[in-house]
Amino acid sequence: MIGILLTAAILWITEPIPLAATGLLIMILQPLMGIIPAEEIYSTFGNQAVFFLIGAFIIAAAVETHGLHRRIALKFLKHFENTPRKFTFGIMLSSALLSFIMPEHGVAALFLPIVTSILLAMKIIPKESNFGKVSVLSIAYGCSIGSLGTLIGGARNPLTIGFLADAGITVTFLDWMIYAVPVVVVSLPIVWFILQFVFPIEINDVTKAKNEIEQQVAIEGHIKKEEIIVLSVLVFTVFLWIFFSHYTYFGLAGIALLGSILLFLTGSITWKDVEKKVPWGIIVLYGGAITLGLGMQQTGAGSWIAQNLFEMMSGNVLLIIFSLILFTVLLTNVMSNTGAVAVLLPIGFAIANEIPGISPLLSSMIIALSGGLAFIFIIATPGNAITYSSGYFSTKDLFKAGTLANFACIAILFIIAIVYWKGIIGL
Amino acid sequence: MFQNILVPISSEFYSKDVIKRSILLAGNFSGTVHLLYIIEEKPLHEMERRTDTHLTHYNRTETHHDVLNQQRQTADDLIFQDAQHRLHKKNIDMQTTIMQGEFSDAVTTELNNKQYDLVIMGYERGCMIDYRLINELDVPVWIEAGGHHESILAVCSNLAPNQKVPELSIELAKKLDWDLKMIYVTDVEDNVEVDEQGNRSNPKPLHELLFSRQEFIEHMQEKGIAVKTVEGSLQKQSIKQARKMKAGLVIIGREQKKKGKLGLPVKKVKQKMAERCKYSLLFIN
């Protein structure tokens, strides 16, 4: 099983085949090598979190189809057009908040043309201007940080709760937000401050940005009927997720699928739209990732790694928590976020079983949230690659700002894990 | 000398210094400037590869189009407009082209389509540009690093034919009214000599290399140029001397260096020099 884990890690790092294909490979390797029976492996794909992802993606597809995300983004940005610094904070905050209700990569793809059109109107030359760098990096980092906040932002979040559910630990939508939103609230301004420090903004006037936003808002026109319907369904679904997802006969997936069905019933989305906008690859990747966890647990491979780690660190809880954060951040910077979380979750889970003072929920939250902090390389997360393609920052810029941002977030997560999760909430 | 100047600008890196330098040269040589904006495909491919599982084909295509549009607008509305404004003031003709592809390929294609006397470009390490054209092109390549020093350092060595560099350096220094200094580097790491056709000889003992050097010095003295002699690695000595004399431009010829420290093979010597040198370089290929 450790061989399969290493194979998966290598394939997710080097990507000779698509990430989703590696997910499929993990699924077939386990029964083929006689580790887990085929029936058991494929049945894990029927996990509630898979259907939660499908439902959430369909709702996000409806939001995208009617351009509601664009309208929301512009509305947000309008409140931050006073000064260049505020404007960049506005980009970061808007990207983060939108990543609460949509997959982060979709948000990055949405924000990029909005922000670059504003930068073009301001005659900001790519790579030459610090304002340009901060603006575009704010999208990448805003999306990454925002994706930690809810279960929708990144596929690694449902993967974590799916994994926990298999172990009989239920985490509701609201629970996740209670654990994760403080990390977002603290990290966002600090990372923004780091960007300001690394790339001091050279301009003072954002009048042109203001005009461009107003022009874009004018092009959007009045809110349309379909947008109102989609917005209502979205609000309704989020409301149900927050307050009713803990009911056994309802659940996260049920609510997500109910929201999707409502969109079909109201004609707000068609299957063609779903085909266009739902990234099925993530679902397949997810499937592979969850079976990897199952295999690691059932064979005891996770425990074996954890025991060795336990011996090496002499059971020092603080050191283990710090190492978990550090190692996850390092790994997520060189491979797919979901892949990194999938590889480390079973190990974290086993650590929790071996070491008193670390619960499975605590180790899982540490890994899941650290897994989203991929700031340093273009390959680290699709959001970085999308924003890099605009040409506004260099790989050196990303490395410089990303390294500092990662150090800061490692410290933030460590403090939150010790003080808030372990100390106050008692995870 | 430099009537038709090609200025390739990559979507990955843009430097106003390159435009300023092309204006100076075009003004001095009554030349025209052709701006070639290259939308690099590598970052787009990278973006598509990294998002293939996370975004649908439709979303990826949309993002691809958005980025292409933004790059075209950047070229038209920012870079070309800014250059047009500067060139118009000096009455210099300007042509523009936008190409999509890979930097070295795009420049080579353009050079195959039209005759150019000089390529001026910038150099940036932290990006996805492949600068192999520095080693491949036949036309002179000027790598602009900014700076305001008005002096030329002409580098001759046992690893080059030393034909074009002295000739061009003298002419350029006269035309631009810059100081000219010349060095002869005896590269002790790669102890061969290079003939006019660019062919390398068999390894030679140091006294033979020094004899050729003396011949060259005397030849230059006849033309009234003093030559400073240095021994060591071609790259290191060129950069060191450029730093010492605060050169505005370092001119390097058809150097055929193949061996480095301990006789180990070296590749892309010119590219490495461009990476390390903080001064503008002119490679006479």
Boltz contact constraints between the chains, C-beta under 6 A:
constraints:
  - contact:
      token1: [A, 18]
      token2: [B, 52]
      max_distance: 6.0
  - contact:
      token1: [A, 18]
      token2: [B, 53]
      max_distance: 6.0
  - contact:
      token1: [A, 19]
      token2: [B, 53]
      max_distance: 6.0
  - contact:
      token1: [A, 20]
      token2: [B, 53]
      max_distance: 6.0
  - contact:
      token1: [A, 105]
      token2: [B, 54]
      max_distance: 6.0
  - contact:
      token1: [A, 105]
      token2: [B, 55]
      max_distance: 6.0
  - contact:
      token1: [A, 109]
      token2: [B, 63]
      max_distance: 6.0
  - contact:
      token1: [A, 113]
      token2: [B, 66]
      max_distance: 6.0
  - contact:
      token1: [A, 116]
      token2: [B, 70]
      max_distance: 6.0
  - contact:
      token1: [A, 120]
      token2: [B, 73]
      max_distance: 6.0
  - contact:
      token1: [A, 123]
      token2: [B, 78]
      max_distance: 6.0
  - contact:
      token1: [A, 125]
      token2: [B, 78]
      max_distance: 6.0
  - contact:
      token1: [A, 276]
      token2: [B, 58]
      max_distance: 6.0
  - contact:
      token1: [A, 277]
      token2: [B, 56]
      max_distance: 6.0
  - contact:
      token1: [A, 279]
      token2: [B, 54]
      max_distance: 6.0
  - contact:
      token1: [A, 279]
      token2: [B, 55]
      max_distance: 6.0
  - contact:
      token1: [A, 279]
      token2: [B, 56]
      max_distance: 6.0
  - contact:
      token1: [A, 281]
      token2: [B, 53]
      max_distance: 6.0
  - contact:
      token1: [A, 282]
      token2: [B, 53]
      max_distance: 6.0
  - contact:
      token1: [A, 285]
      token2: [B, 53]
      max_distance: 6.0
  - contact:
      token1: [A, 382]
      token2: [B, 50]
      max_distance: 6.0
  - contact:
      token1: [A, 382]
      token2: [B, 51]
      max_distance: 6.0
  - contact:
      token1: [A, 382]
      token2: [B, 54]
      max_distance: 6.0
  - contact:
      token1: [A, 385]
      token2: [B, 46]
      max_distance: 6.0
  - contact:
      token1: [A, 385]
      token2: [B, 47]
      max_distance: 6.0
  - contact:
      token1: [A, 385]
      token2: [B, 50]
      max_distance: 6.0
  - contact:
      token1: [A, 386]
      token2: [B, 47]
      max_distance: 6.0
  - contact:
      token1: [A, 388]
      token2: [B, 43]
      max_distance: 6.0
  - contact:
      token1: [A, 389]
      token2: [B, 43]
      max_distance: 6.0
  - contact:
      token1: [A, 389]
      token2: [B, 44]
      max_distance: 6.0
  - contact:
      token1: [A, 389]
      token2: [B, 47]
      max_distance: 6.0
  - contact:
      token1: [A, 389]
      token2: [B, 67]
      max_distance: 6.0
  - contact:
      token1: [A, 391]
      token2: [B, 11]
      max_distance: 6.0
  - contact:
      token1: [A, 394]
      token2: [B, 126]
      max_distance: 6.0
  - contact:
      token1: [A, 394]
      token2: [B, 127]
      max_distance: 6.0
  - contact:
      token1: [A, 395]
      token2: [B, 126]
      max_distance: 6.0
  - contact:
      token1: [A, 396]
      token2: [B, 126]
      max_distance: 6.0
